[in-house]
Amino acid sequence: MAKDIEASIIGMIASAGEIEASEISRETELAELEIDSLVLTEIVMDIEDEHDIEIDLNTAEAWESLKTVGDIVDVVKNLVAAKT
């Protein structure tokens, strides 16, 4: 399940950023992907819908706390685990 979450998120980021998923890892910094705040917000909303969770971040907080793909994956994994 954890790998599914990670693969799902990487797929969403790749699609939104028009990047090959194989070029994205947990360590990839969002800034490297040139994802702006609007696209990040859309990705977060897609992740929420996909995993039936709510990520309680406004865009400013998201940029401060979500620096890498792994940061997003960890937040989602924690929220999904808390739901069960």
N, CA, C and O atoms as a Maestro MAE file, in Angstrom:
{
 s_m_m2io_version
 :::
 2.0.0
}

f_m_ct {
 s_m_title
 :::
 protein
 m_atom[336] {
  # First column is atom index #
  i_m_mmod_type
  r_m_x_coord
  r_m_y_coord
  r_m_z_coord
  i_m_residue_number
  s_m_chain_name
  s_m_pdb_residue_name
  s_m_pdb_atom_name
  i_m_atomic_number
  :::
  1 25 0.819 -1.207 0.000 1 A "MET " " N  " 7
  2 3 0.000 0.000 0.000 1 A "MET " " CA " 6
  3 2 0.862 1.270 0.000 1 A "MET " " C  " 6
  4 15 0.575 2.222 -0.726 1 A "MET " " O  " 8
  5 25 1.918 1.274 0.820 2 A "ALA " " N  " 7
  6 3 2.776 2.457 0.894 2 A "ALA " " CA " 6
  7 2 3.428 2.753 -0.442 2 A "ALA " " C  " 6
  8 15 3.516 3.911 -0.850 2 A "ALA " " O  " 8
  9 25 3.894 1.696 -1.139 3 A "LYS " " N  " 7
  10 3 4.494 1.895 -2.458 3 A "LYS " " CA " 6
  11 2 3.456 2.385 -3.452 3 A "LYS " " C  " 6
  12 15 3.767 3.183 -4.335 3 A "LYS " " O  " 8
  13 25 2.200 1.903 -3.310 4 A "ASP " " N  " 7
  14 3 1.125 2.361 -4.187 4 A "ASP " " CA " 6
  15 2 0.895 3.855 -4.020 4 A "ASP " " C  " 6
  16 15 0.707 4.571 -5.004 4 A "ASP " " O  " 8
  17 25 0.910 4.324 -2.789 5 A "ILE " " N  " 7
  18 3 0.723 5.749 -2.511 5 A "ILE " " CA " 6
  19 2 1.854 6.544 -3.151 5 A "ILE " " C  " 6
  20 15 1.617 7.554 -3.815 5 A "ILE " " O  " 8
  21 25 3.071 6.086 -2.949 6 A "GLU " " N  " 7
  22 3 4.223 6.787 -3.519 6 A "GLU " " CA " 6
  23 2 4.145 6.825 -5.046 6 A "GLU " " C  " 6
  24 15 4.361 7.874 -5.654 6 A "GLU " " O  " 8
  25 25 3.839 5.696 -5.659 7 A "ALA " " N  " 7
  26 3 3.745 5.632 -7.128 7 A "ALA " " CA " 6
  27 2 2.621 6.525 -7.638 7 A "ALA " " C  " 6
  28 15 2.764 7.189 -8.664 7 A "ALA " " O  " 8
  29 25 1.500 6.538 -6.914 8 A "SER " " N  " 7
  30 3 0.358 7.365 -7.295 8 A "SER " " CA " 6
  31 2 0.734 8.846 -7.276 8 A "SER " " C  " 6
  32 15 0.425 9.585 -8.211 8 A "SER " " O  " 8
  33 25 1.395 9.265 -6.217 9 A "ILE " " N  " 7
  34 3 1.773 10.671 -6.073 9 A "ILE " " CA " 6
  35 2 2.806 11.060 -7.123 9 A "ILE " " C  " 6
  36 15 2.704 12.126 -7.730 9 A "ILE " " O  " 8
  37 25 3.792 10.208 -7.340 10 A "ILE " " N  " 7
  38 3 4.800 10.495 -8.366 10 A "ILE " " CA " 6
  39 2 4.129 10.604 -9.737 10 A "ILE " " C  " 6
  40 15 4.486 11.467 -10.539 10 A "ILE " " O  " 8
  41 25 3.165 9.733 -9.999 11 A "GLY " " N  " 7
  42 3 2.438 9.801 -11.260 11 A "GLY " " CA " 6
  43 2 1.690 11.106 -11.431 11 A "GLY " " C  " 6
  44 15 1.695 11.689 -12.516 11 A "GLY " " O  " 8
  45 25 1.047 11.570 -10.368 12 A "MET " " N  " 7
  46 3 0.310 12.839 -10.426 12 A "MET " " CA " 6
  47 2 1.249 14.019 -10.652 12 A "MET " " C  " 6
  48 15 0.960 14.916 -11.443 12 A "MET " " O  " 8
  49 25 2.375 14.003 -9.946 13 A "ILE " " N  " 7
  50 3 3.348 15.091 -10.091 13 A "ILE " " CA " 6
  51 2 3.924 15.083 -11.500 13 A "ILE " " C  " 6
  52 15 4.071 16.133 -12.126 13 A "ILE " " O  " 8
  53 25 4.249 13.889 -11.995 14 A "ALA " " N  " 7
  54 3 4.806 13.779 -13.346 14 A "ALA " " CA " 6
  55 2 3.821 14.308 -14.374 14 A "ALA " " C  " 6
  56 15 4.197 15.045 -15.286 14 A "ALA " " O  " 8
  57 25 2.572 13.932 -14.223 15 A "SER " " N  " 7
  58 3 1.545 14.366 -15.160 15 A "SER " " CA " 6
  59 2 1.361 15.882 -15.120 15 A "SER " " C  " 6
  60 15 1.295 16.533 -16.163 15 A "SER " " O  " 8
  61 25 1.279 16.434 -13.920 16 A "ALA " " N  " 7
  62 3 1.067 17.879 -13.765 16 A "ALA " " CA " 6
  63 2 2.266 18.676 -14.261 16 A "ALA " " C  " 6
  64 15 2.115 19.758 -14.829 16 A "ALA " " O  " 8
  65 25 3.463 18.128 -14.037 17 A "GLY " " N  " 7
  66 3 4.668 18.846 -14.433 17 A "GLY " " CA " 6
  67 2 5.179 18.466 -15.799 17 A "GLY " " C  " 6
  68 15 6.210 18.968 -16.246 17 A "GLY " " O  " 8
  69 25 4.452 17.567 -16.475 18 A "GLU " " N  " 7
  70 3 4.850 17.086 -17.792 18 A "GLU " " CA " 6
  71 2 6.286 16.578 -17.778 18 A "GLU " " C  " 6
  72 15 7.116 16.965 -18.600 18 A "GLU " " O  " 8
  73 25 6.553 15.687 -16.805 19 A "ILE " " N  " 7
  74 3 7.873 15.102 -16.589 19 A "ILE " " CA " 6
  75 2 7.707 13.591 -16.582 19 A "ILE " " C  " 6
  76 15 6.642 13.086 -16.224 19 A "ILE " " O  " 8
  77 25 8.726 12.880 -16.966 20 A "GLU " " N  " 7
  78 3 8.695 11.423 -16.900 20 A "GLU " " CA " 6
  79 2 8.734 10.985 -15.432 20 A "GLU " " C  " 6
  80 15 9.568 11.460 -14.661 20 A "GLU " " O  " 8
  81 25 7.844 10.093 -15.056 21 A "ALA " " N  " 7
  82 3 7.800 9.610 -13.674 21 A "ALA " " CA " 6
  83 2 9.128 8.986 -13.260 21 A "ALA " " C  " 6
  84 15 9.508 9.056 -12.091 21 A "ALA " " O  " 8
  85 25 9.833 8.378 -14.205 22 A "SER " " N  " 7
  86 3 11.111 7.736 -13.898 22 A "SER " " CA " 6
  87 2 12.182 8.748 -13.480 22 A "SER " " C  " 6
  88 15 13.206 8.368 -12.912 22 A "SER " " O  " 8
  89 25 11.951 10.020 -13.757 23 A "GLU " " N  " 7
  90 3 12.902 11.074 -13.391 23 A "GLU " " CA " 6
  91 2 12.627 11.636 -11.996 23 A "GLU " " C  " 6
  92 15 13.348 12.514 -11.521 23 A "GLU " " O  " 8
  93 25 11.576 11.123 -11.341 24 A "ILE " " N  " 7
  94 3 11.169 11.647 -10.037 24 A "ILE " " CA " 6
  95 2 11.396 10.590 -8.973 24 A "ILE " " C  " 6
  96 15 11.034 9.426 -9.152 24 A "ILE " " O  " 8
  97 25 12.004 11.005 -7.853 25 A "SER " " N  " 7
  98 3 12.191 10.112 -6.705 25 A "SER " " CA " 6
  99 2 11.754 10.848 -5.436 25 A "SER " " C  " 6
  100 15 11.386 12.022 -5.484 25 A "SER " " O  " 8
  101 25 11.800 10.155 -4.319 26 A "ARG " " N  " 7
  102 3 11.452 10.785 -3.037 26 A "ARG " " CA " 6
  103 2 12.326 12.006 -2.761 26 A "ARG " " C  " 6
  104 15 11.874 12.977 -2.155 26 A "ARG " " O  " 8
  105 25 13.567 11.950 -3.203 27 A "GLU " " N  " 7
  106 3 14.519 13.026 -2.910 27 A "GLU " " CA " 6
  107 2 14.386 14.215 -3.857 27 A "GLU " " C  " 6
  108 15 14.992 15.261 -3.623 27 A "GLU " " O  " 8
  109 25 13.613 14.070 -4.903 28 A "THR " " N  " 7
  110 3 13.461 15.155 -5.874 28 A "THR " " CA " 6
  111 2 12.812 16.362 -5.209 28 A "THR " " C  " 6
  112 15 11.749 16.260 -4.597 28 A "THR " " O  " 8
  113 25 13.474 17.504 -5.342 29 A "GLU " " N  " 7
  114 3 12.925 18.732 -4.767 29 A "GLU " " CA " 6
  115 2 11.880 19.304 -5.716 29 A "GLU " " C  " 6
  116 15 12.051 19.295 -6.935 29 A "GLU " " O  " 8
  117 25 10.795 19.802 -5.131 30 A "LEU " " N  " 7
  118 3 9.718 20.376 -5.943 30 A "LEU " " CA " 6
  119 2 10.232 21.549 -6.772 30 A "LEU " " C  " 6
  120 15 9.790 21.756 -7.902 30 A "LEU " " O  " 8
  121 25 11.162 22.312 -6.212 31 A "ALA " " N  " 7
  122 3 11.720 23.455 -6.935 31 A "ALA " " CA " 6
  123 2 12.431 23.001 -8.212 31 A "ALA " " C  " 6
  124 15 12.407 23.705 -9.221 31 A "ALA " " O  " 8
  125 25 13.064 21.825 -8.165 32 A "GLU " " N  " 7
  126 3 13.741 21.287 -9.347 32 A "GLU " " CA " 6
  127 2 12.749 20.993 -10.463 32 A "GLU " " C  " 6
  128 15 13.086 21.075 -11.645 32 A "GLU " " O  " 8
  129 25 11.536 20.652 -10.083 33 A "LEU " " N  " 7
  130 3 10.511 20.293 -11.053 33 A "LEU " " CA " 6
  131 2 9.804 21.517 -11.618 33 A "LEU " " C  " 6
  132 15 8.965 21.401 -12.511 33 A "LEU " " O  " 8
  133 25 10.147 22.688 -11.093 34 A "GLU " " N  " 7
  134 3 9.558 23.949 -11.518 34 A "GLU " " CA " 6
  135 2 8.032 23.922 -11.397 34 A "GLU " " C  " 6
  136 15 7.305 24.345 -12.296 34 A "GLU " " O  " 8
  137 25 7.577 23.407 -10.247 35 A "ILE " " N  " 7
  138 3 6.141 23.360 -9.961 35 A "ILE " " CA " 6
  139 2 5.780 24.631 -9.199 35 A "ILE " " C  " 6
  140 15 6.280 24.862 -8.098 35 A "ILE " " O  " 8
  141 25 4.916 25.448 -9.781 36 A "ASP " " N  " 7
  142 3 4.531 26.680 -9.107 36 A "ASP " " CA " 6
  143 2 3.410 26.397 -8.099 36 A "ASP " " C  " 6
  144 15 2.894 25.282 -8.026 36 A "ASP " " O  " 8
  145 25 3.051 27.402 -7.344 37 A "SER " " N  " 7
  146 3 2.080 27.216 -6.267 37 A "SER " " CA " 6
  147 2 0.708 26.784 -6.764 37 A "SER " " C  " 6
  148 15 0.027 26.010 -6.091 37 A "SER " " O  " 8
  149 25 0.294 27.265 -7.918 38 A "LEU " " N  " 7
  150 3 -1.006 26.879 -8.465 38 A "LEU " " CA " 6
  151 2 -1.019 25.391 -8.816 38 A "LEU " " C  " 6
  152 15 -1.967 24.679 -8.485 38 A "LEU " " O  " 8
  153 25 0.021 24.934 -9.477 39 A "VAL " " N  " 7
  154 3 0.110 23.515 -9.845 39 A "VAL " " CA " 6
  155 2 0.227 22.661 -8.586 39 A "VAL " " C  " 6
  156 15 -0.380 21.593 -8.509 39 A "VAL " " O  " 8
  157 25 1.000 23.117 -7.596 40 A "LEU " " N  " 7
  158 3 1.117 22.374 -6.337 40 A "LEU " " CA " 6
  159 2 -0.248 22.244 -5.669 40 A "LEU " " C  " 6
  160 15 -0.584 21.181 -5.148 40 A "LEU " " O  " 8
  161 25 -1.021 23.298 -5.679 41 A "THR " " N  " 7
  162 3 -2.364 23.264 -5.105 41 A "THR " " CA " 6
  163 2 -3.242 22.258 -5.845 41 A "THR " " C  " 6
  164 15 -3.996 21.514 -5.218 41 A "THR " " O  " 8
  165 25 -3.150 22.232 -7.161 42 A "GLU " " N  " 7
  166 3 -3.929 21.271 -7.949 42 A "GLU " " CA " 6
  167 2 -3.498 19.836 -7.644 42 A "GLU " " C  " 6
  168 15 -4.339 18.943 -7.537 42 A "GLU " " O  " 8
  169 25 -2.196 19.615 -7.507 43 A "ILE " " N  " 7
  170 3 -1.694 18.281 -7.173 43 A "ILE " " CA " 6
  171 2 -2.220 17.853 -5.813 43 A "ILE " " C  " 6
  172 15 -2.677 16.721 -5.652 43 A "ILE " " O  " 8
  173 25 -2.160 18.745 -4.838 44 A "VAL " " N  " 7
  174 3 -2.648 18.431 -3.485 44 A "VAL " " CA " 6
  175 2 -4.133 18.081 -3.535 44 A "VAL " " C  " 6
  176 15 -4.565 17.138 -2.873 44 A "VAL " " O  " 8
  177 25 -4.915 18.824 -4.307 45 A "MET " " N  " 7
  178 3 -6.353 18.537 -4.411 45 A "MET " " CA " 6
  179 2 -6.587 17.174 -5.063 45 A "MET " " C  " 6
  180 15 -7.469 16.427 -4.639 45 A "MET " " O  " 8
  181 25 -5.806 16.850 -6.087 46 A "ASP " " N  " 7
  182 3 -5.918 15.537 -6.733 46 A "ASP " " CA " 6
  183 2 -5.557 14.414 -5.764 46 A "ASP " " C  " 6
  184 15 -6.215 13.374 -5.738 46 A "ASP " " O  " 8
  185 25 -4.518 14.626 -4.976 47 A "ILE " " N  " 7
  186 3 -4.101 13.629 -3.982 47 A "ILE " " CA " 6
  187 2 -5.205 13.433 -2.947 47 A "ILE " " C  " 6
  188 15 -5.513 12.304 -2.565 47 A "ILE " " O  " 8
  189 25 -5.793 14.529 -2.501 48 A "GLU " " N  " 7
  190 3 -6.889 14.438 -1.529 48 A "GLU " " CA " 6
  191 2 -8.043 13.613 -2.087 48 A "GLU " " C  " 6
  192 15 -8.581 12.742 -1.404 48 A "GLU " " O  " 8
  193 25 -8.416 13.892 -3.327 49 A "ASP " " N  " 7
  194 3 -9.513 13.157 -3.961 49 A "ASP " " CA " 6
  195 2 -9.172 11.682 -4.107 49 A "ASP " " C  " 6
  196 15 -9.998 10.819 -3.811 49 A "ASP " " O  " 8
  197 25 -7.972 11.393 -4.559 50 A "GLU " " N  " 7
  198 3 -7.538 10.016 -4.819 50 A "GLU " " CA " 6
  199 2 -7.518 9.164 -3.551 50 A "GLU " " C  " 6
  200 15 -7.884 7.989 -3.570 50 A "GLU " " O  " 8
  201 25 -7.085 9.776 -2.453 51 A "HIS " " N  " 7
  202 3 -6.890 9.012 -1.213 51 A "HIS " " CA " 6
  203 2 -7.938 9.319 -0.145 51 A "HIS " " C  " 6
  204 15 -7.835 8.837 0.983 51 A "HIS " " O  " 8
  205 25 -8.942 10.117 -0.494 52 A "ASP " " N  " 7
  206 3 -10.030 10.460 0.417 52 A "ASP " " CA " 6
  207 2 -9.505 10.995 1.751 52 A "ASP " " C  " 6
  208 15 -9.880 10.524 2.825 52 A "ASP " " O  " 8
  209 25 -8.625 11.994 1.646 53 A "ILE " " N  " 7
  210 3 -8.038 12.636 2.820 53 A "ILE " " CA " 6
  211 2 -8.114 14.143 2.643 53 A "ILE " " C  " 6
  212 15 -8.492 14.639 1.581 53 A "ILE " " O  " 8
  213 25 -7.749 14.867 3.698 54 A "GLU " " N  " 7
  214 3 -7.668 16.325 3.607 54 A "GLU " " CA " 6
  215 2 -6.310 16.757 4.130 54 A "GLU " " C  " 6
  216 15 -5.966 16.512 5.286 54 A "GLU " " O  " 8
  217 25 -5.550 17.398 3.269 55 A "ILE " " N  " 7
  218 3 -4.246 17.922 3.649 55 A "ILE " " CA " 6
  219 2 -4.462 19.365 4.071 55 A "ILE " " C  " 6
  220 15 -4.787 20.214 3.242 55 A "ILE " " O  " 8
  221 25 -4.287 19.643 5.339 56 A "ASP " " N  " 7
  222 3 -4.601 20.952 5.896 56 A "ASP " " CA " 6
  223 2 -3.423 21.907 5.740 56 A "ASP " " C  " 6
  224 15 -2.707 22.200 6.697 56 A "ASP " " O  " 8
  225 25 -3.243 22.379 4.519 57 A "LEU " " N  " 7
  226 3 -2.169 23.325 4.237 57 A "LEU " " CA " 6
  227 2 -2.676 24.394 3.288 57 A "LEU " " C  " 6
  228 15 -3.342 24.092 2.298 57 A "LEU " " O  " 8
  229 25 -2.360 25.645 3.592 58 A "ASN " " N  " 7
  230 3 -2.605 26.641 2.563 58 A "ASN " " CA " 6
  231 2 -1.352 26.700 1.694 58 A "ASN " " C  " 6
  232 15 -0.342 26.088 2.041 58 A "ASN " " O  " 8
  233 25 -1.390 27.395 0.612 59 A "THR " " N  " 7
  234 3 -0.286 27.364 -0.342 59 A "THR " " CA " 6
  235 2 1.023 27.847 0.266 59 A "THR " " C  " 6
  236 15 2.074 27.269 -0.011 59 A "THR " " O  " 8
  237 25 0.988 28.882 1.082 60 A "ALA " " N  " 7
  238 3 2.217 29.382 1.703 60 A "ALA " " CA " 6
  239 2 2.834 28.333 2.615 60 A "ALA " " C  " 6
  240 15 4.044 28.106 2.585 60 A "ALA " " O  " 8
  241 25 1.991 27.693 3.430 61 A "GLU " " N  " 7
  242 3 2.504 26.646 4.319 61 A "GLU " " CA " 6
  243 2 3.028 25.464 3.519 61 A "GLU " " C  " 6
  244 15 4.018 24.843 3.906 61 A "GLU " " O  " 8
  245 25 2.378 25.150 2.412 62 A "ALA " " N  " 7
  246 3 2.806 24.029 1.585 62 A "ALA " " CA " 6
  247 2 4.231 24.253 1.088 62 A "ALA " " C  " 6
  248 15 5.055 23.339 1.119 62 A "ALA " " O  " 8
  249 25 4.513 25.448 0.640 63 A "TRP " " N  " 7
  250 3 5.864 25.711 0.136 63 A "TRP " " CA " 6
  251 2 6.897 25.629 1.245 63 A "TRP " " C  " 6
  252 15 8.040 25.246 0.997 63 A "TRP " " O  " 8
  253 25 6.512 25.985 2.468 64 A "GLU " " N  " 7
  254 3 7.456 25.925 3.580 64 A "GLU " " CA " 6
  255 2 7.706 24.498 4.052 64 A "GLU " " C  " 6
  256 15 8.839 24.148 4.381 64 A "GLU " " O  " 8
  257 25 6.673 23.676 4.090 65 A "SER " " N  " 7
  258 3 6.829 22.344 4.672 65 A "SER " " CA " 6
  259 2 7.006 21.230 3.649 65 A "SER " " C  " 6
  260 15 7.497 20.156 3.997 65 A "SER " " O  " 8
  261 25 6.623 21.457 2.407 66 A "LEU " " N  " 7
  262 3 6.740 20.426 1.386 66 A "LEU " " CA " 6
  263 2 7.831 20.818 0.394 66 A "LEU " " C  " 6
  264 15 7.579 21.522 -0.584 66 A "LEU " " O  " 8
  265 25 9.023 20.358 0.662 67 A "LYS " " N  " 7
  266 3 10.163 20.702 -0.194 67 A "LYS " " CA " 6
  267 2 10.479 19.621 -1.210 67 A "LYS " " C  " 6
  268 15 10.945 19.917 -2.311 67 A "LYS " " O  " 8
  269 25 10.224 18.350 -0.844 68 A "THR " " N  " 7
  270 3 10.557 17.242 -1.735 68 A "THR " " CA " 6
  271 2 9.320 16.388 -2.001 68 A "THR " " C  " 6
  272 15 8.303 16.508 -1.318 68 A "THR " " O  " 8
  273 25 9.429 15.539 -2.994 69 A "VAL " " N  " 7
  274 3 8.355 14.597 -3.290 69 A "VAL " " CA " 6
  275 2 8.133 13.699 -2.073 69 A "VAL " " C  " 6
  276 15 6.993 13.368 -1.747 69 A "VAL " " O  " 8
  277 25 9.206 13.309 -1.409 70 A "GLY " " N  " 7
  278 3 9.110 12.473 -0.214 70 A "GLY " " CA " 6
  279 2 8.316 13.139 0.903 70 A "GLY " " C  " 6
  280 15 7.608 12.462 1.649 70 A "GLY " " O  " 8
  281 25 8.427 14.462 1.024 71 A "ASP " " N  " 7
  282 3 7.644 15.182 2.040 71 A "ASP " " CA " 6
  283 2 6.148 15.007 1.777 71 A "ASP " " C  " 6
  284 15 5.373 14.782 2.706 71 A "ASP " " O  " 8
  285 25 5.751 15.110 0.519 72 A "ILE " " N  " 7
  286 3 4.341 14.939 0.165 72 A "ILE " " CA " 6
  287 2 3.910 13.503 0.444 72 A "ILE " " C  " 6
  288 15 2.850 13.269 1.024 72 A "ILE " " O  " 8
  289 25 4.729 12.547 0.031 73 A "VAL " " N  " 7
  290 3 4.420 11.129 0.237 73 A "VAL " " CA " 6
  291 2 4.237 10.841 1.727 73 A "VAL " " C  " 6
  292 15 3.292 10.152 2.114 73 A "VAL " " O  " 8
  293 25 5.129 11.360 2.558 74 A "ASP " " N  " 7
  294 3 5.052 11.105 4.001 74 A "ASP " " CA " 6
  295 2 3.779 11.683 4.620 74 A "ASP " " C  " 6
  296 15 3.144 11.034 5.452 74 A "ASP " " O  " 8
  297 25 3.407 12.897 4.220 75 A "VAL " " N  " 7
  298 3 2.181 13.512 4.729 75 A "VAL " " CA " 6
  299 2 0.972 12.651 4.360 75 A "VAL " " C  " 6
  300 15 0.112 12.384 5.199 75 A "VAL " " O  " 8
  301 25 0.916 12.225 3.114 76 A "VAL " " N  " 7
  302 3 -0.218 11.424 2.650 76 A "VAL " " CA " 6
  303 2 -0.254 10.075 3.367 76 A "VAL " " C  " 6
  304 15 -1.320 9.643 3.805 76 A "VAL " " O  " 8
  305 25 0.877 9.414 3.492 77 A "LYS " " N  " 7
  306 3 0.928 8.121 4.192 77 A "LYS " " CA " 6
  307 2 0.432 8.261 5.635 77 A "LYS " " C  " 6
  308 15 -0.319 7.415 6.119 77 A "LYS " " O  " 8
  309 25 0.847 9.310 6.307 78 A "ASN " " N  " 7
  310 3 0.429 9.539 7.691 78 A "ASN " " CA " 6
  311 2 -1.080 9.786 7.775 78 A "ASN " " C  " 6
  312 15 -1.740 9.264 8.674 78 A "ASN " " O  " 8
  313 25 -1.623 10.565 6.859 79 A "LEU " " N  " 7
  314 3 -3.048 10.850 6.871 79 A "LEU " " CA " 6
  315 2 -3.876 9.601 6.547 79 A "LEU " " C  " 6
  316 15 -4.921 9.367 7.155 79 A "LEU " " O  " 8
  317 25 -3.404 8.805 5.589 80 A "VAL " " N  " 7
  318 3 -4.107 7.570 5.234 80 A "VAL " " CA " 6
  319 2 -4.064 6.603 6.409 80 A "VAL " " C  " 6
  320 15 -5.068 5.964 6.723 80 A "VAL " " O  " 8
  321 25 -2.918 6.492 7.057 81 A "ALA " " N  " 7
  322 3 -2.782 5.590 8.212 81 A "ALA " " CA " 6
  323 2 -3.684 6.034 9.363 81 A "ALA " " C  " 6
  324 15 -4.278 5.199 10.046 81 A "ALA " " O  " 8
  325 25 -3.784 7.339 9.577 82 A "ALA " " N  " 7
  326 3 -4.616 7.862 10.660 82 A "ALA " " CA " 6
  327 2 -6.095 7.604 10.412 82 A "ALA " " C  " 6
  328 15 -6.889 7.527 11.350 82 A "ALA " " O  " 8
  329 25 -6.454 7.472 9.147 83 A "LYS " " N  " 7
  330 3 -7.847 7.251 8.768 83 A "LYS " " CA " 6
  331 2 -8.301 5.824 9.073 83 A "LYS " " C  " 6
  332 15 -9.483 5.584 9.316 83 A "LYS " " O  " 8
  333 25 -7.372 4.891 9.060 84 A "THR " " N  " 7
  334 3 -7.748 3.489 9.238 84 A "THR " " CA " 6
  335 2 -7.727 3.045 10.677 84 A "THR " " C  " 6
  336 15 -8.023 1.887 10.970 84 A "THR " " O  " 8
  :::
 }
 m_bond[335] {
  # First column is bond index #
  i_m_from
  i_m_to
  i_m_order
  :::
  1 1 2 1
  2 2 3 1
  3 3 4 2
  4 3 5 1
  5 5 6 1
  6 6 7 1
  7 7 8 2
  8 7 9 1
  9 9 10 1
  10 10 11 1
  11 11 12 2
  12 11 13 1
  13 13 14 1
  14 14 15 1
  15 15 16 2
  16 15 17 1
  17 17 18 1
  18 18 19 1
  19 19 20 2
  20 19 21 1
  21 21 22 1
  22 22 23 1
  23 23 24 2
  24 23 25 1
  25 25 26 1
  26 26 27 1
  27 27 28 2
  28 27 29 1
  29 29 30 1
  30 30 31 1
  31 31 32 2
  32 31 33 1
  33 33 34 1
  34 34 35 1
  35 35 36 2
  36 35 37 1
  37 37 38 1
  38 38 39 1
  39 39 40 2
  40 39 41 1
  41 41 42 1
  42 42 43 1
  43 43 44 2
  44 43 45 1
  45 45 46 1
  46 46 47 1
  47 47 48 2
  48 47 49 1
  49 49 50 1
  50 50 51 1
  51 51 52 2
  52 51 53 1
  53 53 54 1
  54 54 55 1
  55 55 56 2
  56 55 57 1
  57 57 58 1
  58 58 59 1
  59 59 60 2
  60 59 61 1
  61 61 62 1
  62 62 63 1
  63 63 64 2
  64 63 65 1
  65 65 66 1
  66 66 67 1
  67 67 68 2
  68 67 69 1
  69 69 70 1
  70 70 71 1
  71 71 72 2
  72 71 73 1
  73 73 74 1
  74 74 75 1
  75 75 76 2
  76 75 77 1
  77 77 78 1
  78 78 79 1
  79 79 80 2
  80 79 81 1
  81 81 82 1
  82 82 83 1
  83 83 84 2
  84 83 85 1
  85 85 86 1
  86 86 87 1
  87 87 88 2
  88 87 89 1
  89 89 90 1
  90 90 91 1
  91 91 92 2
  92 91 93 1
  93 93 94 1
  94 94 95 1
  95 95 96 2
  96 95 97 1
  97 97 98 1
  98 98 99 1
  99 99 100 2
  100 99 101 1
  101 101 102 1
  102 102 103 1
  103 103 104 2
  104 103 105 1
  105 105 106 1
  106 106 107 1
  107 107 108 2
  108 107 109 1
  109 109 110 1
  110 110 111 1
  111 111 112 2
  112 111 113 1
  113 113 114 1
  114 114 115 1
  115 115 116 2
  116 115 117 1
  117 117 118 1
  118 118 119 1
  119 119 120 2
  120 119 121 1
  121 121 122 1
  122 122 123 1
  123 123 124 2
  124 123 125 1
  125 125 126 1
  126 126 127 1
  127 127 128 2
  128 127 129 1
  129 129 130 1
  130 130 131 1
  131 131 132 2
  132 131 133 1
  133 133 134 1
  134 134 135 1
  135 135 136 2
  136 135 137 1
  137 137 138 1
  138 138 139 1
  139 139 140 2
  140 139 141 1
  141 141 142 1
  142 142 143 1
  143 143 144 2
  144 143 145 1
  145 145 146 1
  146 146 147 1
  147 147 148 2
  148 147 149 1
  149 149 150 1
  150 150 151 1
  151 151 152 2
  152 151 153 1
  153 153 154 1
  154 154 155 1
  155 155 156 2
  156 155 157 1
  157 157 158 1
  158 158 159 1
  159 159 160 2
  160 159 161 1
  161 161 162 1
  162 162 163 1
  163 163 164 2
  164 163 165 1
  165 165 166 1
  166 166 167 1
  167 167 168 2
  168 167 169 1
  169 169 170 1
  170 170 171 1
  171 171 172 2
  172 171 173 1
  173 173 174 1
  174 174 175 1
  175 175 176 2
  176 175 177 1
  177 177 178 1
  178 178 179 1
  179 179 180 2
  180 179 181 1
  181 181 182 1
  182 182 183 1
  183 183 184 2
  184 183 185 1
  185 185 186 1
  186 186 187 1
  187 187 188 2
  188 187 189 1
  189 189 190 1
  190 190 191 1
  191 191 192 2
  192 191 193 1
  193 193 194 1
  194 194 195 1
  195 195 196 2
  196 195 197 1
  197 197 198 1
  198 198 199 1
  199 199 200 2
  200 199 201 1
  201 201 202 1
  202 202 203 1
  203 203 204 2
  204 203 205 1
  205 205 206 1
  206 206 207 1
  207 207 208 2
  208 207 209 1
  209 209 210 1
  210 210 211 1
  211 211 212 2
  212 211 213 1
  213 213 214 1
  214 214 215 1
  215 215 216 2
  216 215 217 1
  217 217 218 1
  218 218 219 1
  219 219 220 2
  220 219 221 1
  221 221 222 1
  222 222 223 1
  223 223 224 2
  224 223 225 1
  225 225 226 1
  226 226 227 1
  227 227 228 2
  228 227 229 1
  229 229 230 1
  230 230 231 1
  231 231 232 2
  232 231 233 1
  233 233 234 1
  234 234 235 1
  235 235 236 2
  236 235 237 1
  237 237 238 1
  238 238 239 1
  239 239 240 2
  240 239 241 1
  241 241 242 1
  242 242 243 1
  243 243 244 2
  244 243 245 1
  245 245 246 1
  246 246 247 1
  247 247 248 2
  248 247 249 1
  249 249 250 1
  250 250 251 1
  251 251 252 2
  252 251 253 1
  253 253 254 1
  254 254 255 1
  255 255 256 2
  256 255 257 1
  257 257 258 1
  258 258 259 1
  259 259 260 2
  260 259 261 1
  261 261 262 1
  262 262 263 1
  263 263 264 2
  264 263 265 1
  265 265 266 1
  266 266 267 1
  267 267 268 2
  268 267 269 1
  269 269 270 1
  270 270 271 1
  271 271 272 2
  272 271 273 1
  273 273 274 1
  274 274 275 1
  275 275 276 2
  276 275 277 1
  277 277 278 1
  278 278 279 1
  279 279 280 2
  280 279 281 1
  281 281 282 1
  282 282 283 1
  283 283 284 2
  284 283 285 1
  285 285 286 1
  286 286 287 1
  287 287 288 2
  288 287 289 1
  289 289 290 1
  290 290 291 1
  291 291 292 2
  292 291 293 1
  293 293 294 1
  294 294 295 1
  295 295 296 2
  296 295 297 1
  297 297 298 1
  298 298 299 1
  299 299 300 2
  300 299 301 1
  301 301 302 1
  302 302 303 1
  303 303 304 2
  304 303 305 1
  305 305 306 1
  306 306 307 1
  307 307 308 2
  308 307 309 1
  309 309 310 1
  310 310 311 1
  311 311 312 2
  312 311 313 1
  313 313 314 1
  314 314 315 1
  315 315 316 2
  316 315 317 1
  317 317 318 1
  318 318 319 1
  319 319 320 2
  320 319 321 1
  321 321 322 1
  322 322 323 1
  323 323 324 2
  324 323 325 1
  325 325 326 1
  326 326 327 1
  327 327 328 2
  328 327 329 1
  329 329 330 1
  330 330 331 1
  331 331 332 2
  332 331 333 1
  333 333 334 1
  334 334 335 1
  335 335 336 2
  :::
 }
}
